[in-house]
Amino acid sequence: MTIDLAAIVRRRKPERHRRPLHPRAPSDLVGVDTFARIGGRPALVPDTSVYIHAAAGRLGPSARSLTEGALLSHCSVCLAELAVGLANRDITSANWPNELRHFEELFARVQATRMLVPDDKVWADAGIVAGTLARIQNFQANQRKECLNDALIYLSATKAGLPVLTSNRGQFDLLQQLAPEGGFIFYEPL
């Protein structure tokens, strides 16, 4: 497979974006309570924040109910972020074995058929989107890396035709403004 970078640049038009984007009002976005009223069994992709808040007991009732009833697809980027966070934790902490066991069990439950892995085109597209945001929002180095991961998650879900459930409303709002073909649902953690 080859990557047609020129086509991605033509589609995303980074040269047209010269001013910072501004977050939209929460009422202009899809919140978990609004999405939950749609009914039926939704399909979605949890962002890394969902796994972390669920493990910490900070996932609100609407978000918890949504994830329990949804057909979930999991993004390899989120699982990698969880693995980095786990290995970076204080391994001498008395709670570390419990955290490790929790995430080992979570990883073991993920079915290969429900795994989203960014392909080369998604990587290049995410690079253009994240680079554009980094430039116009004046992101620092660590923000650029986080933005790239979020763009990979968002665009992998978009390619699969699924919205992302996240508590990171600000970042996903900016991503959606540059790549409006995707969707996300936001929630506020407890």
C-alpha positions as CSV (number, residue, x, y, z in Angstrom):
1,M,0.0,0.0,0.0
2,T,1.2,3.5,-0.8
3,I,0.3,6.7,0.9
4,D,-0.9,9.5,-1.3
5,L,0.3,12.4,0.9
6,A,-0.7,14.9,-1.8
7,A,-4.3,13.7,-1.7
8,I,-4.4,13.9,2.1
9,V,-3.0,17.4,2.1
10,R,-5.5,18.4,-0.7
11,R,-8.3,17.0,1.5
12,R,-7.3,18.5,4.8
13,K,-6.0,21.8,3.4
14,P,-3.6,22.6,6.3
15,E,-2.5,25.8,4.5
16,R,-6.0,27.2,4.9
17,H,-5.8,26.9,8.7
18,R,-3.9,29.9,10.1
19,R,-5.8,30.9,13.2
20,P,-6.5,29.1,16.4
21,L,-9.7,27.1,16.6
22,H,-12.1,27.7,19.4
23,P,-14.0,25.1,21.4
24,R,-17.7,24.9,20.7
25,A,-20.3,25.1,23.4
26,P,-21.2,21.8,24.9
27,S,-24.8,22.3,23.7
28,D,-23.5,22.2,20.1
29,L,-21.9,18.8,20.7
30,V,-23.2,15.3,21.4
31,G,-23.1,14.6,25.1
32,V,-23.6,11.2,26.6
33,D,-27.1,12.0,27.9
34,T,-28.3,13.1,24.5
35,F,-26.7,10.1,22.8
36,A,-28.2,7.6,25.3
37,R,-31.7,8.8,24.4
38,I,-31.3,7.6,20.8
39,G,-32.1,4.1,21.8
40,G,-31.1,0.7,20.4
41,R,-27.7,-0.8,20.9
42,P,-25.1,1.7,19.9
43,A,-21.6,0.9,18.6
44,L,-18.7,3.0,19.7
45,V,-15.0,3.3,20.5
46,P,-14.0,4.1,24.1
47,D,-11.2,6.6,24.4
48,T,-8.4,5.9,26.9
49,S,-10.2,8.2,29.5
50,V,-13.1,5.8,29.6
51,Y,-11.0,2.8,30.7
52,I,-9.2,5.0,33.3
53,H,-12.4,6.5,34.7
54,A,-14.1,3.1,34.8
55,A,-11.1,1.5,36.7
56,A,-11.1,4.4,39.2
57,G,-14.9,4.4,39.7
58,R,-15.2,7.8,38.1
59,L,-17.4,6.9,35.1
60,G,-20.7,8.6,35.5
61,P,-24.0,6.6,35.4
62,S,-24.9,7.7,31.9
63,A,-21.4,6.8,30.5
64,R,-21.3,3.6,32.4
65,S,-24.8,2.6,31.2
66,L,-23.8,3.5,27.6
67,T,-20.6,1.4,27.7
68,E,-22.3,-1.6,29.3
69,G,-25.0,-1.7,26.6
70,A,-22.9,-0.8,23.6
71,L,-21.1,-2.9,21.1
72,L,-17.5,-1.7,21.8
73,S,-14.6,-1.6,19.4
74,H,-11.2,-1.0,21.0
75,C,-8.4,1.1,19.5
76,S,-4.8,-0.3,19.7
77,V,-3.7,3.3,20.4
78,C,-5.8,3.4,23.6
79,L,-4.5,0.1,24.8
80,A,-0.9,1.3,24.2
81,E,-1.7,4.5,26.2
82,L,-3.0,2.3,29.0
83,A,0.1,0.1,28.9
84,V,2.4,3.2,29.1
85,G,0.4,4.5,32.0
86,L,0.5,1.2,33.8
87,A,4.3,0.7,33.4
88,N,4.8,4.3,34.5
89,R,2.9,3.8,37.8
90,D,4.7,3.3,41.1
91,I,5.2,-0.4,40.9
92,T,6.1,-0.5,44.7
93,S,2.6,0.8,45.5
94,A,0.4,-1.8,47.3
95,N,-2.3,-1.2,44.7
96,W,-0.1,-1.8,41.7
97,P,-0.8,-5.6,41.5
98,N,-4.6,-4.9,41.5
99,E,-4.2,-2.3,38.8
100,L,-2.0,-4.7,36.7
101,R,-4.6,-7.5,37.1
102,H,-7.5,-5.2,36.2
103,F,-5.8,-4.2,32.9
104,E,-4.5,-7.7,32.1
105,E,-8.1,-8.9,32.4
106,L,-9.4,-6.0,30.2
107,F,-6.8,-6.7,27.5
108,A,-7.7,-10.4,27.6
109,R,-11.4,-9.6,27.0
110,V,-10.7,-7.6,23.8
111,Q,-11.6,-9.7,20.8
112,A,-9.4,-9.5,17.7
113,T,-12.5,-8.8,15.6
114,R,-13.3,-5.7,17.8
115,M,-9.8,-4.2,17.5
116,L,-9.1,-1.1,15.5
117,V,-5.5,-0.6,14.4
118,P,-4.5,2.5,12.4
119,D,-3.3,1.7,9.0
120,D,-0.6,3.7,7.0
121,K,-3.2,6.0,5.5
122,V,-4.8,6.8,8.9
123,W,-1.3,7.4,10.3
124,A,-0.5,9.9,7.6
125,D,-3.9,11.6,7.8
126,A,-3.6,11.8,11.6
127,G,-0.1,13.4,11.2
128,I,-1.5,16.1,8.9
129,V,-4.5,16.8,11.3
130,A,-2.4,16.7,14.4
131,G,0.4,18.8,12.9
132,T,-2.2,21.4,11.7
133,L,-3.7,21.6,15.2
134,A,-0.3,21.8,16.8
135,R,0.7,24.7,14.6
136,I,-2.5,26.8,14.9
137,Q,-3.1,26.0,18.6
138,N,0.6,26.6,19.4
139,F,0.9,23.2,21.1
140,Q,4.0,22.3,23.1
141,A,6.0,19.1,22.4
142,N,4.0,16.9,24.8
143,Q,0.7,18.3,23.5
144,R,1.7,17.4,20.0
145,K,2.3,13.8,21.0
146,E,-1.1,13.6,22.8
147,C,-2.8,15.2,19.8
148,L,-1.3,12.7,17.4
149,N,-2.6,9.8,19.6
150,D,-6.0,11.4,19.8
151,A,-6.1,11.9,16.1
152,L,-5.1,8.3,15.5
153,I,-8.0,7.2,17.8
154,Y,-10.5,9.6,16.2
155,L,-9.6,8.8,12.6
156,S,-9.4,5.0,13.3
157,A,-12.9,5.2,14.7
158,T,-14.0,7.4,11.8
159,K,-12.7,4.9,9.3
160,A,-14.8,2.2,11.0
161,G,-17.8,4.5,11.0
162,L,-18.0,4.7,14.8
163,P,-18.0,7.6,17.3
164,V,-15.5,7.9,20.1
165,L,-16.7,8.1,23.7
166,T,-14.4,10.5,25.6
167,S,-14.1,12.9,28.5
168,N,-11.6,14.9,26.4
169,R,-14.2,17.2,24.9
170,G,-11.8,20.0,24.1
171,Q,-9.3,18.0,22.0
172,F,-11.9,15.9,20.2
173,D,-13.9,19.0,19.4
174,L,-10.8,20.5,17.7
175,L,-10.2,17.3,15.8
176,Q,-13.7,17.2,14.6
177,Q,-13.5,20.8,13.4
178,L,-10.6,19.7,11.1
179,A,-12.0,16.3,10.3
180,P,-15.8,16.8,10.4
181,E,-16.6,13.4,8.9
182,G,-16.0,11.7,12.3
183,G,-18.0,11.8,15.5
184,F,-17.5,11.8,19.3
185,I,-19.7,11.7,22.4
186,F,-18.4,13.4,25.5
187,Y,-19.1,12.8,29.2
188,E,-18.0,14.5,32.4
189,P,-16.2,12.2,34.8
190,L,-17.3,12.0,38.4
